[in-house]
Amino acid sequence: MASSAKLFLVPTPVGNLEDITLRAIRVLREVDLVLAEDTRTTGFLLKHLDISTKLQSHHKFNEHQAVERVAALIAQGKSVALVSDAGTPGISDPGYLLVRTCIAKEVAVECLPGATAFVPALVSSGLPCDRFCFEGFLPQKKGRQGKIAALQGEERTMIFYESPHRLLKLLAQLAETLGGDRRASVSRELSKLYEETVRGTLAELAERFAQKEPKGEIVVVVEGCGARQTLTSKSAR
């Protein structure tokens, strides 16, 4: 049985429903309450898994008001699972505030291993993945250019999340600031039927996606300046 008085962070599939783990299914079935970013999305998943656990909405618009109440509920002996629409809670999705509150109140927290979008995108990019930094979604307006400029000297492989209709803007801004010859990859529809990873320079990728806007959630992986310097040094020998 799932332990009482505990918050479980449960990863859910980023696309293919077969990617959920047996442990995640058991926990979702045994907890007293499932907190969901979108109850419709999670409701579909639970129905698919024949799970009838009570669902409650928990998203970025209500989490500040909800964390104290949820932590108190767990402290009273209830077991609660937190899920996002896809992937691991807290990774560019709600979760951090609740985890922080539970820890501060000495409520047990356990994160299950499982699906997240950036790992397969990074590994399949062909770029160095021994050292990387996860940037997630960049600010849409204020602070966006400054954030990109601050990454000029980043030596590690960089990972970004982006929506389809803003992908071209991101690629163009990265190319302008980091250099159009910087190697990168764009992954979309990960684990789904039309999964695709396109590799090339930032300039090449910008040209490619200027012709046709992609569909699906996007992960962009960009090589760090350290990798570029290493390649240049080797080619000069």
N, C-alpha and C positions, 0 to 999 in steps of 0.2 A: 504493500500500500504506500501511496505517497505520504511522506511525513507531514503531520499537522504542524501548524504554526511556522509555515515556511513560504517564501516567495520563490516560485520557479519561473525562470526565463526560458521559454520554450521556442526554439527556432522552428519555423514552418517553411515548406518548400517555396523556392523563388519562382517555380514554374511547374515542373513535373511533380505531381502529387505523390509519386512513388519515392521521392527523396526524403519523406518524413521518416524518422527513426522509430523503432519499436518502443524505445523508452519514452519518446515524446508522446506517442499514442497512449501509453499506459498512464503517464502523468496527467494528460488532458482528461482522461477518463476518470481518474481517481480524485482530483482536486475538488474543492467545494465551489470554486468560482474561476471562470476564465475571463481575464480582462483583454479586450480586443480593440485594436486600432479602428477597425471597421467591422461591426458585428455581422454585416451582410457577407463580407468576404470570409470571415472566420466561421460563420454559420454554415456556409457552403462546405468548407473543409470538414467541420465536425459532422455534418450530415453524411458526407462521403465516407467518413470513418465510423459511422454509426455510434457517435458519442452524443450524449444528451446533457452534458454538464451545463449549468447555468452560465449565460453570457452577459457581460456588462461592458459598456463602451469605455475606453480609456485612450484618449488621443491628445495631441499637442494643445488642443483648445480647452481641455478640461483637466489635464493632469496636475496643474498647480493646485487646483482646488480639491483634487481627489486623493493625493498621496497620503495625507495624514489619516484620512478615513480608512484607506486600504491597509496602511501599516497597523492601525489600531485593530482592524478586523483580524489580521494575521496574529497579532499579539494575543488575541482572545482565543486562539487555537484553531483558526481556519487555515486551510491551505489554498493558495491562490496561484494561478498560472497567468503569466503575461505573454501575449503574442502580438506580433505586428502583422501587417497584411502579408508580408513575405520576408523570409530571412530571419536574422537574429535580432530580437528587441534591443534597443539602445544603439544600434548601428544605423545612424541617420534616421532613426525612428524613436518614438517615445520609449522611455525605460530608465534613463539615467536618474531622473529626479526621484522616481519611486525607489530605485536601488539605494540611492544616497539616504533617503528618509528612513528606509528599513534598517540600514546599517547604523545610522545615528540612534535608532531606538532599540538596537541590539536584537532586531528581528532577523532570523536566518534567511539567507539568500543563496540560491543555487541556480547556476546557468548551465543548461544542457548544451552539449556540443551539437552542431548540426549545420544546416544550410545557411550560407551567406553569399551574396552575389559577387563580391570583389575577389574572393579566393580563386574560383575557376577562371575569372577574367584575367587575373594576374598571371596565373600559371600558364595559361594558353597564349599569352601575349608574345612570348618569346623574349621578353625583356628580363633583366636580372630580378630575381624574386627573393634573394637572400637578405636584402635590406630594402624596405619600402616604407612609404608614409601614406596614410589614408587621409585624404582631404574631404571626401564626401561631396556634398553639394556646396558649391561656392555661393557667396551672397549674390542675390539676383541683381542688386543695384549698388547700394552704398557699400563701399569697401571691397568691391569685386576686383577692380584693377590693382588696388594696393596689395591684395592677397596674392594675385598672380605675380606681381612684381617681386614679392618677397620670396617666391619660389625659384627665382632665377639661379640662385646658388645652391639649390637643393641637389645633393648628390645621389640620393636614393630614388628608386622608381616611385612615381607618384600615381595615385589612384583617385579618380573623380567619379561621382555619380552625376548624371544629367538627364533631363527630360528630352524627348525626341525633338521638340520644336526649338530647343535652345542649344542643341548639339553644335550646329554650324557656327553659332556665335562663340561658343567655348573654344572650338578648334581654331577659329580665326584669331581670337585673343591670345591663346597659348602660342600660336605660331608667331604672332607679332612680337610677343615678349620673350619667349624662350628660344625662338628661331624656327623657321619653317622646315629645317632639315632634321629636327629632333624626331627620333623614332617614337612611334606610338601605336596603339591598337584601340579599336572600338568594338566592344562586344554588346550584343543585344539579344533579347529573347532567350537568355541563358536557361538551359535545360528544357526548353520548349521545342516544338516541332520545327520552327523556323530559326533556330539558334544560328547566329552568325558572328564571326570575329573577323574584322577587316584590319590588316596591318599595313603600315607604311609610314612615311613622314607626316608630320602635322600638316604640311602644305598639300601633300597628296590626298590625305584624308578629307581635308576641307574641300578640295576640288571634287572629290568623289561624292560627298554628301550634299554639295551644293546642287547637284543634278537631281537628287531624289531624297526627300526627307525620310529618315528611317521611322520605323514603328517600334514600340516596346520600350521597356526601361533600358537605360544605357549605362555602361561602365567604360570609362576612358582610362587607359593606362599609358603613361608617358615616361620615357627614360629620363633619368637624372643627369645632371651635367657631368657627374663623375664618370658615368658610363660612356658619355660622348667623348670626354677627354681621354679615357683609356683606349677607345677605338682609334682616335686620332693619333695617339702616341704609337700604337702598334703598327698602324699603316705607314707611319713615317720611318720605321726601321728598315 
